[in-house]
Every structure is written in C-alpha cells, then in structure tokens.
Amino acid sequence: MPPPVKHHSKSKVGRRRAHLAKKATNISVCKKCGSPVLGHRACPSCGHYE
C-alpha cells in the first residue's frame, strides 16, 4: 500500500470544486398576479400559494 499523498495539485483541487458553484434560483411567476415568486413560498404581493 503506498504512503498517503499529502499534496493536492491546483488542478486536482479545481476538479473537486468543479461542482461547488452556486446554482441559479428557479423563479416562477405567480398565477394570480404575475409577479415573480420563489418556489414553495407564498407570493409576496398577493399572498397566493399553490
């Protein structure tokens, strides 16, 4: 069994962090008033929840 590797190259670290970027938020449109609203939350302008 080889000794444990202690140094990680920049490319190795970059490949590990490739999926850590923030994802864009999914903003949908309220079906009642048409204002933008986040998913699974009540509409901030009219209060409608579907």
Contact map, one row per residue, 1 for C-alpha under 8 A:
11100000000000000000000000000000000000000000000000
11110000000000000000000000000000000000000000000000
11111000000000000000000000000000000000000000000000
01111100000000000000000000000000000000000000000000
00111111000000000000000000000000000000000000000000
00011111000000000000000000000000000000000000000000
00001111100000000000000000000000000000000000000000
00001111110110000000000000000000000000000000000000
00000011111110000000000000000000000000000000000000
00000001111111000000000000000000000000000000000000
00000000111111100000000000000000000000000000000000
00000001111111110000000000000000000000000000000000
00000001111111111000000000000000000000000000000000
00000000011111111100000000000000000000000000000000
00000000001111111100000000000000000000000000000000
00000000000111111110000000000000000000000000000000
00000000000011111111100000000000000000000000000000
00000000000001111111100000000000000000000000000000
00000000000000011111100000000000000000000000000000
00000000000000001111110000000000000000000000000000
00000000000000001111111000000000000000000000000000
00000000000000000001111100000000000000000000000000
00000000000000000000111110000000000000000000000000
00000000000000000000011111000000000000000000000000
00000000000000000000001111100000000001000000000000
00000000000000000000000111110000000001100000000000
00000000000000000000000011111000000111100000000000
00000000000000000000000001111100000111100000000000
00000000000000000000000000111110011110000000000000
00000000000000000000000000011111111110000010000100
00000000000000000000000000001111110000000000000000
00000000000000000000000000000111110000000000010100
00000000000000000000000000000111111000000000110000
00000000000000000000000000001111111100000000000000
00000000000000000000000000001100111110000010100000
00000000000000000000000000111100011111000010000000
00000000000000000000000000111100001111101111000000
00000000000000000000000011110000000111111010000000
00000000000000000000000001110000000011111000000000
00000000000000000000000000000000000001111100000011
00000000000000000000000000000000000011111110000010
00000000000000000000000000000000000010011111001111
00000000000000000000000000000100001111001111111110
00000000000000000000000000000000000010000111111000
00000000000000000000000000000000101000000011111000
00000000000000000000000000000001100000000011111100
00000000000000000000000000000000000000000111111110
00000000000000000000000000000101000000000110011111
00000000000000000000000000000000000000011110001111
00000000000000000000000000000000000000010100000111
